[in-house]
Amino acid sequence: MIWLLAVGACGTSPKKANKGHPKNGRGPHVAKKIPKKPAMTIKDLLKTTVTIKGSWVESDVFVDDRHSWHCSGVVRRHKSEQLEIVTNKHCTGLYTLAVADAMGAPDVKKWSITIHTHNDRTFVAQSIAVAKNVDLAIITTAKGRFKAGRDFLLPPPFATPEVGDEVLAIGSPVDPKYSGTVTFGRVSAIRERFIQHDAALNPGNSGGPLYAKTSGGDYALVGINTYKLIGNKWKGINLEGLSFSISIKEVSSGVFISAPVDKSGACLLIRGLTGKGCNVK
């Protein structure tokens, strides 16, 4: 069973029905019935998910260091012609950039992130807020002509899952061409800050949403897929079904540092997160 969190579910006290009056010919007042919003399908959930691509260039004496990567993310909000995307902090590439120069502080020449929607539209990341105490980040795109239903959908409400609940993970494993991959499983355990489950996760799934099926048959957003335990094949230790997602509740409880997505912003965040020096080239 999943207990859905009711947010802002307040209303007015009911009024007595108007019995009407023969002089004005009006009948009794009947409250307008509000139709129930249809439950989101898996096809709808795919529209809540994006692929995140990033790259950086770090200046070196002989040959510049370069790195590129991709991850997944989930739409959080659409406001002022911009999308907010929730993903993992390690999907920003900042930690690999911070240690790119083995001799000291990195010399950053470039740091960029782009957001790719389910229908292959590309948008530049304008700013980012990175959590200090948990592996989460919130990316805000530059302004664009986003259309709900075509380019994105907002996810269903948050929920608190229980052991045994059915879950599905959506993301872009291994290669961006596999975006929109859905894997299925169940909640194995509820850990501090994390949901342990057995839906398959692979490199590239990081930052994507974990949805759980409610007792009413709807889906609820419960977590952000973050990592899995794989063991050590050289020692004969093969682990299976140990996937972990950060509870979605952590998004509202983290302490975040914000910066623009450019080389200056990269250095600001590296200093704030690691305490290391960083130079803008």
C-alpha positions as CSV (number, residue, x, y, z in Angstrom):
1,M,0.0,0.0,0.0
2,I,1.2,3.6,-0.7
3,W,0.0,6.6,1.2
4,L,-0.3,9.5,-1.1
5,L,0.6,12.9,0.4
6,A,-2.2,15.4,0.2
7,V,-0.8,18.8,-0.5
8,G,-3.0,21.9,-0.4
9,A,-6.1,19.8,-0.2
10,C,-8.2,22.5,1.5
11,G,-11.7,23.8,0.5
12,T,-14.7,25.7,1.6
13,S,-17.6,24.4,3.8
14,P,-20.5,23.0,1.9
15,K,-23.5,25.3,1.4
16,K,-27.2,24.3,1.5
17,A,-28.7,23.7,-1.9
18,N,-30.8,26.5,-3.3
19,K,-34.4,25.2,-3.4
20,G,-35.3,27.6,-6.2
21,H,-38.2,30.0,-6.3
22,P,-41.4,29.8,-8.4
23,K,-41.2,33.5,-9.3
24,N,-37.9,33.3,-11.0
25,G,-38.4,29.8,-12.4
26,R,-35.0,28.6,-11.2
27,G,-34.5,25.1,-10.0
28,P,-32.4,23.8,-7.2
29,H,-28.7,24.6,-7.3
30,V,-26.7,21.6,-8.3
31,A,-22.9,21.5,-7.7
32,K,-20.9,20.9,-10.9
33,K,-19.3,17.5,-10.9
34,I,-15.6,17.7,-11.4
35,P,-14.4,14.7,-13.5
36,K,-11.5,12.7,-12.0
37,K,-8.3,13.2,-13.8
38,P,-7.3,10.1,-15.8
39,A,-4.5,8.1,-14.3
40,M,-1.1,8.4,-16.1
41,T,-0.1,5.5,-18.3
42,I,3.5,4.3,-18.8
43,K,3.4,6.2,-22.1
44,D,2.6,9.4,-20.2
45,L,5.4,8.7,-17.6
46,L,7.9,8.5,-20.5
47,K,7.1,12.2,-21.2
48,T,8.2,13.2,-17.7
49,T,11.7,11.9,-18.3
50,V,14.7,13.6,-20.0
51,T,18.2,12.7,-21.1
52,I,21.0,14.9,-19.8
53,K,24.2,15.3,-21.7
54,G,27.3,17.1,-20.3
55,S,30.9,17.9,-21.2
56,W,33.8,19.8,-19.8
57,V,37.3,20.9,-21.0
58,E,40.2,21.4,-18.5
59,S,43.3,23.2,-19.7
60,D,46.6,21.4,-19.5
61,V,50.1,22.3,-20.6
62,F,50.3,19.9,-23.5
63,V,46.8,18.5,-24.2
64,D,43.6,19.6,-22.7
65,D,41.6,17.1,-20.7
66,R,38.1,16.4,-22.1
67,H,35.2,14.5,-20.6
68,S,31.6,13.9,-21.7
69,W,28.8,11.9,-20.2
70,H,25.0,11.4,-20.1
71,C,22.4,10.7,-17.4
72,S,18.7,10.8,-16.9
73,G,16.4,13.3,-15.2
74,V,12.7,14.0,-14.4
75,V,10.7,17.2,-15.0
76,R,9.9,18.9,-11.8
77,R,8.3,22.2,-12.9
78,H,7.4,24.3,-15.9
79,K,7.5,28.0,-15.1
80,S,8.3,31.2,-17.0
81,E,9.0,29.2,-20.2
82,Q,11.6,27.2,-18.4
83,L,11.8,23.6,-17.2
84,E,13.2,22.5,-13.9
85,I,14.8,19.0,-14.0
86,V,15.7,16.9,-11.0
87,T,18.7,14.6,-11.4
88,N,21.7,13.3,-9.4
89,K,24.6,15.6,-8.3
90,H,27.1,13.2,-9.9
91,C,25.4,13.8,-13.2
92,T,26.8,17.3,-13.3
93,G,30.4,16.1,-14.0
94,L,31.7,18.4,-11.3
95,Y,33.5,15.8,-9.2
96,T,35.5,14.4,-12.2
97,L,36.3,18.0,-13.2
98,A,37.5,18.8,-9.7
99,V,40.2,16.1,-9.8
100,A,41.1,16.5,-13.5
101,D,44.3,18.2,-12.6
102,A,46.4,15.8,-10.5
103,M,48.8,18.6,-9.6
104,G,46.3,21.0,-8.0
105,A,43.3,23.1,-8.9
106,P,41.6,22.5,-12.3
107,D,41.8,25.2,-15.0
108,V,38.3,25.1,-16.4
109,K,37.9,26.2,-20.1
110,K,34.3,24.8,-20.6
111,W,31.4,23.2,-18.7
112,S,28.1,22.7,-20.4
113,I,24.9,20.7,-20.0
114,T,22.0,20.1,-22.4
115,I,18.6,18.6,-21.8
116,H,17.0,16.3,-24.3
117,T,13.2,15.7,-24.1
118,H,11.5,12.5,-25.0
119,N,10.6,13.9,-28.5
120,D,14.3,14.7,-29.3
121,R,14.1,18.5,-28.6
122,T,17.3,19.9,-27.1
123,F,17.6,22.8,-24.6
124,V,20.6,24.4,-23.0
125,A,20.9,24.3,-19.2
126,Q,21.0,27.9,-17.9
127,S,21.5,27.4,-14.1
128,I,21.9,24.6,-11.6
129,A,21.3,24.1,-7.9
130,V,23.4,21.3,-6.3
131,A,22.7,19.8,-2.9
132,K,25.6,19.8,-0.4
133,N,24.4,16.9,1.7
134,V,22.8,14.5,-0.8
135,D,23.3,13.3,-4.4
136,L,20.8,15.6,-6.0
137,A,20.7,18.5,-8.4
138,I,18.1,20.7,-9.9
139,I,18.7,22.0,-13.5
140,T,16.9,25.0,-15.0
141,T,16.8,25.3,-18.7
142,A,17.1,28.4,-20.8
143,K,13.7,29.8,-21.9
144,G,12.1,27.8,-24.7
145,R,8.8,27.2,-26.4
146,F,7.8,24.2,-24.3
147,K,4.4,22.7,-24.8
148,A,2.9,20.4,-22.2
149,G,1.8,17.1,-23.6
150,R,4.1,17.5,-26.6
151,D,7.5,18.1,-25.1
152,F,6.9,17.1,-21.5
153,L,4.5,16.1,-18.8
154,L,4.7,16.9,-15.1
155,P,5.0,13.7,-13.0
156,P,2.2,12.4,-10.8
157,P,2.1,13.3,-7.1
158,F,4.8,12.2,-4.6
159,A,4.3,9.2,-2.4
160,T,5.8,7.1,0.4
161,P,6.2,3.5,-0.8
162,E,6.2,0.3,1.3
163,V,8.1,-2.9,0.9
164,G,6.6,-5.1,-1.8
165,D,5.2,-2.2,-3.9
166,E,5.6,-2.5,-7.6
167,V,8.0,0.0,-9.1
168,L,9.3,1.0,-12.5
169,A,12.5,2.9,-13.4
170,I,12.8,5.1,-16.5
171,G,16.0,6.4,-18.1
172,S,18.6,6.3,-20.7
173,P,20.9,3.4,-19.9
174,V,24.3,2.8,-21.5
175,D,23.7,5.1,-24.5
176,P,21.3,8.0,-25.2
177,K,19.9,6.1,-28.1
178,Y,18.3,3.8,-25.4
179,S,16.4,6.7,-23.8
180,G,12.9,5.8,-22.6
181,T,13.9,2.4,-21.4
182,V,11.6,1.1,-18.7
183,T,12.5,-1.6,-16.2
184,F,10.3,-3.2,-13.5
185,G,10.6,-4.5,-10.0
186,R,9.5,-4.2,-6.4
187,V,10.6,-2.3,-3.3
188,S,13.0,-4.5,-1.3
189,A,13.6,-2.3,1.7
190,I,13.2,1.3,2.9
191,R,16.6,2.7,4.0
192,E,17.5,6.1,5.4
193,R,17.1,8.5,2.5
194,F,17.0,5.6,0.0
195,I,14.5,3.2,-1.5
196,Q,16.1,-0.2,-2.2
197,H,14.5,-2.1,-5.1
198,D,15.2,-4.7,-7.8
199,A,14.3,-2.8,-11.0
200,A,17.4,-3.0,-13.3
201,L,19.6,0.1,-13.3
202,N,22.6,0.6,-15.6
203,P,25.1,3.4,-16.3
204,G,23.0,6.3,-17.7
205,N,20.0,5.5,-15.5
206,S,21.3,7.9,-12.8
207,G,19.0,10.8,-12.1
208,G,15.9,9.2,-13.7
209,P,12.6,8.7,-11.9
210,L,11.4,5.7,-9.9
211,Y,7.6,5.3,-10.0
212,A,5.5,3.1,-7.7
213,K,2.1,1.7,-8.4
214,T,-0.5,2.7,-5.8
215,S,-3.3,0.6,-4.4
216,G,-5.7,2.5,-6.7
217,G,-3.7,1.6,-9.8
218,D,-2.2,5.0,-10.3
219,Y,1.5,5.8,-10.4
220,A,3.3,8.0,-7.9
221,L,6.8,9.5,-8.0
222,V,8.8,8.0,-5.1
223,G,12.5,8.4,-5.9
224,I,15.5,9.4,-8.1
225,N,17.5,6.4,-9.3
226,T,21.1,6.8,-8.1
227,Y,23.2,3.6,-7.9
228,K,23.4,-0.1,-7.7
229,L,25.7,-2.6,-6.0
230,I,27.5,-4.9,-8.5
231,G,30.1,-6.7,-6.4
232,N,33.6,-7.8,-7.7
233,K,33.7,-10.3,-10.6
234,W,37.4,-10.8,-10.1
235,K,36.7,-12.1,-6.6
236,G,33.7,-14.1,-7.7
237,I,31.2,-11.8,-6.0
238,N,28.3,-11.2,-8.3
239,L,25.4,-9.1,-6.9
240,E,21.9,-8.8,-8.4
241,G,18.8,-6.8,-7.7
242,L,20.5,-4.2,-5.4
243,S,19.3,-0.9,-6.9
244,F,19.0,2.3,-4.8
245,S,17.0,5.5,-5.4
246,I,17.0,8.6,-3.3
247,S,13.6,9.3,-1.7
248,I,11.9,12.1,-3.6
249,K,11.2,13.8,-0.2
250,E,15.0,14.6,-0.1
251,V,14.5,17.2,-2.9
252,S,12.7,19.6,-0.6
253,S,15.0,19.0,2.4
254,G,18.5,19.5,0.9
255,V,20.8,22.5,1.3
256,F,21.6,23.7,-2.3
257,I,24.3,25.9,-3.9
258,S,23.2,27.6,-7.1
259,A,25.3,28.8,-10.0
260,P,25.1,29.4,-13.8
261,V,26.0,26.5,-16.1
262,D,29.3,27.9,-17.5
263,K,33.0,27.7,-16.6
264,S,32.6,30.4,-13.8
265,G,29.7,28.5,-12.3
266,A,31.7,25.2,-12.4
267,C,34.4,26.8,-10.3
268,L,32.0,28.3,-7.9
269,L,30.4,24.9,-7.3
270,I,33.7,23.0,-7.1
271,R,34.9,25.4,-4.4
272,G,31.6,25.2,-2.5
273,L,31.3,21.4,-2.7
274,T,34.9,20.2,-2.3
275,G,36.8,23.2,-0.8
276,K,39.3,22.8,-3.6
277,G,40.7,25.7,-5.6
278,C,39.5,26.2,-9.2
279,N,40.6,28.5,-12.0
280,V,38.6,29.9,-14.9
281,K,40.5,29.9,-18.1
